[in-house]
Amino acid sequence: MITRRTFCSAAASLGLLGTSNAQAAPLAKPDGAIILTISGRIGVTNAGDTAVFDRAMLEALGMISFRTHTPWYSEPTTFEGVPMTVLMQCVEAKGQTLTTTALSDYCAETPIADLARYHPILALKRDGQYLEIRDKGPLFLVYPFDSAAELQSQRFYSQSTWQIVAMSIE
C-alpha cells in the first residue's frame, strides 16, 4: 500500500515540503519551471490557494513504472511517473472529481475513487525518456490498461489526458 507518509516524508527530507505541524504543511516553492498547477479542494498549497510543482518536486514524490498497450502507440510502452494516489495525498485532495486540463484546453473528469481502484500514474517518462510536448508531454495521465479489461474502453482512454498542465479537485 502506498501511503502519504512514505512519499511525502521523502519529499520533506529533500526540503520540498514545509515543516510539519498540526495544520497542513505547505509545499516548498519550485526551483525549476512550473509544469503542474493543482487547484480546488486541496489542503496543501505553495502558491496562494494552489499547489505548483516543477519536475524535481514530482519525481521526489516517488516514481513507479509499468508496461502496457495503449491506443496511441503500436507496441507496448513503459511509462514512469508518480502514482496519482500519492499526488492526491500530498496535496490533501478533499473532493470527489479530478479534472485534468491539457495545453490545448482539453479537459477530462475522473472520479477520485478510480485513482485508488485502477492505479494510474502521472507519467513523466515513456520508455525511459522524458515526455516532450510533441509526444504527449510534459505530463500524461496513464492507466495500466493491460491490468483490467474494463480499462480498455473509451471511458478510460478519454480520461488519459496528455500534455497536462493543470488539475482541479472538486
C-alpha positions as CSV (number, residue, x, y, z in Angstrom):
1,M,0.0,0.0,0.0
2,I,1.3,3.5,-0.9
3,T,0.9,6.0,1.8
4,R,1.2,9.7,2.0
5,R,3.8,9.4,4.8
6,T,6.1,7.2,2.6
7,F,6.4,9.6,-0.3
8,C,5.8,12.9,1.3
9,S,8.3,12.1,4.0
10,A,10.9,11.6,1.3
11,A,9.9,14.9,-0.2
12,A,10.2,16.6,3.2
13,S,13.7,15.2,3.7
14,L,14.7,16.7,0.4
15,G,13.2,20.1,1.5
16,L,10.3,20.0,-0.9
17,L,7.7,20.2,1.8
18,G,7.5,22.7,4.6
19,T,7.9,21.7,8.2
20,S,5.1,19.7,9.7
21,N,2.7,21.0,12.3
22,A,-0.9,20.4,13.4
23,Q,-2.1,22.1,10.1
24,A,-1.3,21.0,6.6
25,A,2.3,21.8,5.8
26,P,2.8,24.0,2.7
27,L,4.9,22.8,-0.2
28,A,8.2,24.5,-0.8
29,K,8.4,26.8,-3.8
30,P,9.6,25.1,-7.0
31,D,13.2,25.8,-8.1
32,G,12.6,24.9,-11.8
33,A,9.9,25.7,-14.3
34,I,6.4,25.0,-13.1
35,I,4.9,22.1,-15.1
36,L,1.8,21.4,-13.0
37,T,-0.7,23.5,-11.1
38,I,-3.3,21.9,-8.8
39,S,-6.3,23.9,-7.5
40,G,-9.7,23.4,-6.0
41,R,-10.4,21.4,-2.8
42,I,-6.8,20.8,-1.6
43,G,-5.3,21.2,1.9
44,V,-1.7,21.8,0.9
45,T,-0.6,24.7,-1.2
46,N,2.5,26.7,-2.1
47,A,1.2,29.5,-4.4
48,G,-1.8,31.2,-2.9
49,D,-4.6,28.7,-2.9
50,T,-2.9,26.4,-5.5
51,A,-0.1,23.8,-5.4
52,V,2.5,24.2,-8.1
53,F,5.2,21.6,-9.0
54,D,8.3,21.5,-11.0
55,R,9.7,18.2,-12.4
56,A,12.0,17.6,-9.4
57,M,9.2,18.0,-6.9
58,L,7.1,15.5,-8.7
59,E,9.9,13.0,-9.1
60,A,10.7,13.3,-5.3
61,L,7.2,12.0,-4.5
62,G,8.3,8.6,-5.8
63,M,8.1,7.2,-9.3
64,I,6.8,3.8,-10.4
65,S,6.6,2.3,-13.8
66,F,4.5,-0.2,-15.8
67,R,4.4,-1.5,-19.3
68,T,1.1,-1.5,-21.1
69,H,-0.6,-1.4,-24.5
70,T,-2.3,1.9,-25.4
71,P,-4.3,3.1,-28.4
72,W,-1.7,5.8,-29.1
73,Y,1.4,3.6,-29.6
74,S,1.7,0.5,-31.8
75,E,3.8,-1.5,-29.3
76,P,3.5,-2.0,-25.5
77,T,5.0,1.0,-23.8
78,T,6.7,1.6,-20.5
79,F,5.5,4.6,-18.6
80,E,7.2,6.0,-15.4
81,G,5.6,8.6,-13.1
82,V,4.0,9.5,-9.8
83,P,1.1,7.3,-8.6
84,M,-1.9,9.6,-8.8
85,T,-3.0,8.4,-5.3
86,V,0.3,9.7,-3.9
87,L,-0.1,13.1,-5.6
88,M,-3.6,13.4,-4.3
89,Q,-2.5,12.5,-0.8
90,C,0.3,15.1,-0.9
91,V,-2.0,17.9,-1.7
92,E,-4.6,16.6,0.6
93,A,-7.3,16.4,-2.1
94,K,-10.7,16.6,-0.5
95,G,-13.1,16.3,-3.5
96,Q,-14.8,13.6,-5.5
97,T,-13.7,14.6,-9.0
98,L,-10.4,15.3,-10.6
99,T,-10.4,17.5,-13.7
100,T,-7.2,17.4,-15.8
101,T,-6.5,20.2,-18.3
102,A,-4.1,20.0,-21.2
103,L,-2.2,22.6,-23.1
104,S,-4.9,22.5,-25.8
105,D,-7.5,23.3,-23.1
106,Y,-8.9,19.7,-23.5
107,C,-10.4,18.7,-20.1
108,A,-11.3,15.3,-18.7
109,E,-13.1,14.4,-15.5
110,T,-12.0,11.4,-13.4
111,P,-13.7,10.1,-10.3
112,I,-11.1,10.3,-7.5
113,A,-12.2,6.8,-6.4
114,D,-10.9,5.5,-9.7
115,L,-7.4,6.5,-8.8
116,A,-7.2,4.1,-5.9
117,R,-9.1,1.4,-7.8
118,Y,-7.1,1.4,-11.1
119,H,-3.7,2.9,-10.1
120,P,-3.0,5.4,-12.9
121,I,0.2,7.4,-12.8
122,L,1.1,10.9,-13.8
123,A,3.7,9.9,-16.3
124,L,6.8,12.0,-16.9
125,K,8.7,9.4,-18.9
126,R,7.9,7.0,-21.8
127,D,10.4,4.2,-22.5
128,G,13.0,5.9,-20.3
129,Q,12.8,9.3,-21.9
130,Y,11.1,12.4,-20.5
131,L,7.9,13.2,-22.3
132,E,8.2,16.2,-24.6
133,I,5.3,18.4,-25.6
134,R,5.4,17.0,-29.2
135,D,4.9,13.5,-27.7
136,K,2.2,13.9,-25.1
137,G,4.4,15.6,-22.5
138,P,5.3,17.0,-20.2
139,L,2.7,15.1,-18.2
140,F,0.4,12.2,-19.2
141,L,-2.2,10.6,-17.0
142,V,-1.9,6.9,-17.9
143,Y,-3.7,3.8,-16.7
144,P,-2.2,0.3,-16.7
145,F,-4.6,-0.6,-19.5
146,D,-3.5,-4.3,-19.6
147,S,-4.2,-4.8,-15.9
148,A,-8.1,-4.9,-16.3
149,A,-10.4,-5.5,-19.2
150,E,-12.6,-2.5,-18.2
151,L,-9.7,-0.1,-18.6
152,Q,-9.6,-0.9,-22.4
153,S,-12.6,1.3,-23.1
154,Q,-13.3,4.8,-24.4
155,R,-14.2,5.9,-20.8
156,F,-10.6,5.4,-19.6
157,Y,-8.9,6.4,-22.8
158,S,-10.7,9.7,-22.7
159,Q,-9.5,10.3,-19.1
160,S,-5.9,9.7,-20.1
161,T,-5.1,13.3,-20.7
162,W,-1.8,14.2,-22.2
163,Q,0.1,17.5,-22.2
164,I,-1.4,18.1,-18.7
165,V,-0.6,21.5,-17.2
166,A,-3.3,21.8,-14.6
167,M,-5.6,19.7,-12.3
168,S,-8.6,20.8,-10.3
169,I,-10.2,18.9,-7.4
170,E,-14.0,19.3,-6.9
